[in-house]
Amino acid sequence: MDSLEPYRRKRSRGRTPEPMPAAPDATAAPEAGEREGAEQAGAEQAGAEPGGTFVVQEHHARRLHWDFRLERDGVLVSWAVPKGVPDDPAVNHLAVHTEDHPLEYAGFAGRIPDGEYGAGVVTVWDRGSYDTVKWTGTEVKVVLHGRRLAGGYTLFQTGGSDWMIHRERQRMPGPLPPMLARTEGDLPPDDGSWALEMKWDGVRALAYCDGLRARLFSRTGEDITPAYPELRGLAQAVGKREALLDGEVVALGEQGWPDFEALQNRMHVRAPSAAARLAAEYPVTYLAFDLLHLDGRPLLDVPYSQRRALLEGLALNGPSWQTPPSFTGEPGASLQAVSRQHGLEGIVAKRLDSRYEPGRRPGTWLKIKNIRRQEAVIGGWRPGKGNRSGQIGSLLVGVHEAGGLAYAGHVGTGFTDRALRRLTAQLAPLQRATSPFAAPLPADHARDAVWAEPVLVAEVAFTGWTRAGRMRAPSYQGLRTDKDPAEVIREP
């Protein structure tokens, strides 16, 4: 059968710019693909298989509509959708089955002259590839991979040429550990293969948005949604789409830059009533810098440059959420100077071709620090003296190495009165009789030490490492309840 015969019959060759394939030679043997397609007509396909090209064309004809076309058996199987492809899974739209179109039509855009069939302007609204889940004479299930349309869609016949098109609600993966950046001392080469971003001083969080609500999970997989009630509207900002975002929860200071000390007032609060009260005094913002899943399409293996383009297409810019800029072609030194000027930790470089590797630190993301930061496990403390009498004087901290918890020094600066009160209350029930460190501490540090179970993690700023493996000029920055103490290792 010549499935394109109705297409040619409705059009006048030479009077319309639409592609006009020649009629097949009636004496020629059918192609293998055509025979296979004829044999399988109406058969359901099990699982998802590559389906070919899809295209949606906006058609300003006598009545505006959209033409939805799927490549199959050498032609574009087509439906006219008067209200467009639905983005709400709760809504079905009419899709009228029309004649098959030639494959060349997937790239057609232009004006069909007055008096010709379908007269009006045609533009390509979206285009990409698709996978076939099911294809019968009355039902077609596909997964689209386009720039505007991504995820599962079903067309089902309701009578004659009348069908309906429906968007499937896709399940997102469970909580993932975020991808990590490796610490480097130098900027990567300025060869156009890296994107540069600010290293934001906050709490890493993955945001699951399903069109109805947003759920936030910390780096350790804890559900921290109740802690940040002002981020509930993030799901509505994403719209009726399903998205898994990677980003950072920050507290912005008066100049609009992250203030980690202000964030400390929010990080440890889980009770909804207390979180709501603190949200007014110390509001937070979610900075979304990556997109891992969109409308049923996993994006972990998609290059960062494409993930970033899809993220920016969501246009997240609201009262408590933003998509911060990512720079390509920008001199790293000038960006680093800006981050230093505003007291940030440094910058992050991401290879444009990098895939997302949950929980790994593969080296395709790099941290270039201004002031070094180190997560450190608190293994005890030394009592304060003078005006700190009766309080904590300094923390005894360590990092995990092959032989166990290695001593990394004592931290005695950077504390606010509030931080000291909080630390005193949290460390008091953790006292133990013996040192948790793998090797003895220097005598002057161990003499008056009070040991603690190594379960709390502190963020420490410092200037470098000594030959003995201790931090130079360490300063306490706050507790990191979002970090697993067992995963704290020495950063270069």
N, C-alpha and C positions, 0 to 999 in steps of 0.2 A: 504493500500500500504506500501511496505517496501522501504522507501526513501533512505536507506543506501545500497541497493543491488548494485547499480552502483559502490559505493565505494569499497565494498568487491570484486566485480568482477575484478577490476583493480589491486588488490593487492594479494600477495601470503602469506598466513599465515605461520609464522615461518621464513620467509626470510626477512621481513621488521620489524623494531622496532615500527612501527606505531600501534596505538591501533586497534584491530580487534574485534568488537562486534559480538556476535553470531547472526545468522539469527533468526528472531522472529518465535515463534510457530504459524503455520498457523491456528491452531484450536482455539487459544486464542482470547478472545473478545478484541476489541480495548480499550485502556485506554481512560478515560474521556477526558483527555487533547488532545489526538489524534483525538477523534471525534469532539471536539470543534474546533480544528485547521482545520479539513477537512471542517467543516460547514462554517468557516469564511474565507476559502481560497479566496483570491482576494478581500476581503472586506476592505474598508478603515477604519482606526481607527481614531476617532475624539480625538483631544487633545493629550497630551503626557502621555504615560503610561509606567511603568517599563517594560523593554524588556528582561533583563537578561545579559549574558556575551557577550563581544565582544573580539576578539583577532586579531591582525595583526602579521603574521609570515613572516620573511624575508627568502626567499627560493632561495638558490644558486643551481639551477638545470641547465639544459642545457642552459637556459637563466635566468638571475637574474630577479626575480619578487617578489611581496609581495602578500600574501594571506589574504584577508579581510573576516572575518567570524563573523556572528551574530547568537546567540542562538535563535532558534524559533521552537516551537512544538517538542522539544526533540532532535533536531539535530543542527548542525552549518551550516547555509546557507552560501555558499562560493562564492567568486569572486577572480579571479587572476588579479592583478593590475600591469602591466609591469613597469610603471613609478613611482609606489608608490602612497600613498594617498596624494592628492594635498593640499598644505598649502595656496595657493593663490585663493581667491574666484573668480578671473577672469579667472581661468584655469580649464578645465575639463580633467580628465584622463580616458583612456579606462579601463573598468573593465569587464573581461570575466566571465560569470556565469559558475561555474563548479559544480561537484557533491556535494551533502550534505556530511558533515563529522560528525563523532560521537562527542558527547560533550567532551569526554576525550581528543580529539585532541587539545582542547584549551590550554592544558599544555604540548603538545608535543614539544620537541626539540631534535635534533640528526641527524645522517647521514642515509639517505636511500641508501641502497647498489646499486652499479652499476648493470644495467640490470633490476632493478625494476622501476615501474612507479614513476615518479617524483624523480629519483635518484639525490642525492645532499644533502647539509646541510640545515637544518631548524633550525631557532632560533626565539624565541618570541621577536618581535620588540616592541609591546605594548599590554597591556591588561587592561581591566576594565569592567565597566558596561555601559549600554546604556538605553535610553528611546525611545520608539516608538512614533513618531508623525503621520506617515502614512505608511501603508504596503498594496500594491496591487500587482497584477501580473506584473505590468510594472513600478512601482515606489515605492521606499522605502526611507522614511525620518526618520532619527534618530538623537539623541543627545548623543554624546559619552562623557564618563567620565573616561579618562585614564590619564596617566602621560605625554605622548607625544601628544595624540590626545584628544582634548576637544572642545565641541561645536557641531553645527549642520552640518550634512552631508546628501546628497541626492544621491541615485543611481537611474538611469532611463534607461529603455531599449531603444536601438536604432534599434535593429533587431536581431532576433534569440537569441543566447547566448551573443551577444555584448551589453554591458551596458556602461554607463559613470558614473563616480563618481565626485561629486561636493561638495566643501566646502561652507556652507552658511555663509553669513555675518550677525553676530548677533548684536543686539542693546544693548548697555550698558545702565545702569541706568543714570538718571540725576544727577547733582551735589549733593553729600552727605556731611553732616557735619562729620568731622573725629571723630573717637573714642578718648576719653580722658583718661589720667592717673590720678589716685588719689595720692595726696601727702602723703608720709609716712616718718616718721623719721628714721625707722630701715629697714634693709635689710630683705627680706622674708626668710623663713627657707631654708637651703641648702639641700633640699630633692629631687632634680632632676626633679622637676615639673615646674621650671621657666627657661626662657631664659633671659639673661641680655644683655643690649645694652647701648651705650652712649646716654646721653640726649643732642641732637644736638641743638646748639644755632642759630636758624634761623627762617624761615617763613614756617609754615605747609602748604602743598599744595597737593591736589589730582591731579594726571596726567592721563588724558584720552588719550590713544594712540590707533589709529585705523589703523595703518599701513601706513597712509598717512601723518598725522599730530598729534602733541601733544598739548592738551589744558590743561592749569593749572588753578585750582580754589583754592582760599584761604579758610581759615577756615570759613569765613562768606559767602562763595558762590560767591565771586567776581571773574570774569574772569581776571586773572593776566597774561595771556599769553603774551601780548605785552611788559610787563616789563622785560622779560627774553629771548631775542632773541637767546641766545646761547643754549637754551634748545630745540630748534625746532628739532634738530636731534635725540631727544629721541625716536620719533616714528619709525625712521629707525633702531634704535638700538634694539627695540622690534621686528622688522622684520615685516612680513606680518600677525602677530598675533594681536588680539585686547586685550588690557590689561588696567585695571584701577589700578593705583599704588597709594600708600600712602607714603608720604615722607616729606623731609624738604629741602627747598632751603637755602643754606648757602654760605657765602663768606669765602673761605679758606685763612688763612694767610700764611706767608712765611714758617712756619714749617708744613703746611698741616692740621692745626686745625682751626675750625670755628672762625671767627672774626666778632662779632656782630656789632661792630662800623663800619667796612668796609661795611657790608650789609646795614647799614642805608643809604648809598649813592644810593642804588638801590631800596629800599622798596617803596619809595613814588613817583617813576617815572613811568608814564604810556605812555607818548608820545613815539611812536616807534623811532623817530629820536634821542631823548635824551637817550633812553634806549640803542640804538645801540652804541652811543658814550661812554656811561658809562661802557658798557660791556667790552670794551678794557682795561679800567683802573681798574675796580672792578668786575672781572668775578665771576660768581656764579657756584655752582655745585648742582645738584639734588641728594640727598641721599634717595634712595628708600628702605624702610624698611618693606613694607607690600604689599600684592597683593589681591585686592578685587573682581576682575572679570577677567576671562581669556577665550577668544574664545567662548563667549556665555554662559559660566558657572559661575553663581554667587557663590562667595566663602565666603560670610559673615558668613555662618553657619559652615564652614569647620574649624577644629582646627588650631590654629596659627602655630603649628609645620608643618602641611601640606601646609598651605599657604606660609610659609617661604621656604619650599622645592621647591614649584612651582616657587616662585620668583627667587631663586638662579638658577633654570633651565633656566631662561631667559638670564643669564650671562651678566648683565648690567655693563659694565666697559668701559667707554669712556672718551672723553676729558672734558665733563661737566656733567657726571652722574656716579654714583657708587651704589653698594649695600653694605653698611657697614656691618661689621661682627656682628653676634649674637652669644652669648656664652652660652653654656649649660655645666654644670659641672665645670665651672670656679668659684673660690672663689669670692664672691661679694666684699669683702673688698679690694682685690688686684685690681679689675677693678675700684672700686671707687677711689682708690689711683691714678690710671692713669688719670682718668677724672679730679681729683683735680689738679694733676701736670700740666695739660694742660689748666687749667682755665675754664673747662666746668662746666655747671650748676649741673651735677650729672649723675646718671644712671637711666635707666628704666628697670623694671622687668616685664615680660609678662608670664602669665601662658601658658604652652605649649598646654593646652587643651582649651584655651579661644576662643570663637567666637568673631567676629567683630561686635560691637554694635555702629552704627553711632550716633554721638552726645551725647553719654552717657559716664559716668564715673563710671563703675560698680565695680571697685576694683580688676579686674583681670589683669589690668595694673597698676603698681605702679611707682611713681617718688620718688627717694631717692636723695635729693638735697645736694650738697656740700655748696653752697651759696644759701640762699633762694632767690627766685624770686617771685614777685607779680605784676600782672597786676593791674593798678590803674587808675581810672578815674580822669582827671584833672578838678577840679572845680574852679580854680582861681590861682592867683599867688601873690607874694609879690615883690614889686620893689627892684631892686638891689641898693647897696650902694657902696661907694668907687670906686674901679676899675670896678664895675659892674653898676655904676650909669647910668640910662637911659635904662638898660636892665632888664631882669627877674632875680630876686635874688633867688627865690625858688618857687617851684610849690606846690600848696595846692591840695592834692589828697584824694580820697576816694574809698570805695568799697560798693557794694550794699548789704544791709541786709534787714530784714523783714520790718523795719521802714523807709526805703529809703536809700539815699546815706550817709554812715557813714564816718566821717572824719578819715583818716588813717595817717595823719602827713604831714609835709612839707619836700620837697626834694630839697636840695640846693647844692649838689655836683654831679660830674660825667658829667658835661656839657662841650662840646667843644665850641669854638667860633661859629663854623658852626651850631651846634645844637641850640645854643641860638638865632642865627639869624632866624633859621627856626621856632622855637617855638614862637618867637616874632611875626613873620609874620602870623602864623596860629592862634594864640590866639587873636590878635588885633580885628578881626571882630566878635569874639565870646563874647565880653564883655557884661555883664548884670548888672542890678542895685542891685539884691538881691542874697544872697547865695544859691547855689543849694544843700547844705548839709542839712540833716534832723534835725540836732541839732546845736545849736550855737557853734562856735569854741572858743577855749581859747582866752581871750581878747587880749593877746600880739600877736596872729596870725591874728586876725580879724581886728585889728586896722587899718592897712594900706593895707588890702587885696583888690585886684581887682578881682571881680568875673567873671566867664566865664560859658557859656553853657557847660554842662557836656557831650561832644561828642568825645573828644580826649582821647585815652588810652596810658598811659606810661608804659614801663617796668622798674621795680625798683628792684635793688638788696638790700638786708638788712640782718641783723643778727638775728632778732627775733621780737616777738611781745611784747609790754608792756602790763601791766594790763589794761591800758586805751584803748587798742586796736589800738595802733600806732606802726609803724615800727621803729625798732632801727637802727641807722646808715644807713639810706636809701641813695642810690646812683642811679642817673638817668642813664638808659641804652639805652633809645631810645623810639621813638613812635611806637605803634603797630597799623598800619592802617588795619591789617588783623583781628583785634578783635572787637567784638560788645560791646560797652560800657555797654549795658543793661545786659550782661552776666558776668560782672566782679564781682566776689565774693571773699571773704577772703579765702586764702588757709591756712591750718594749719601750 
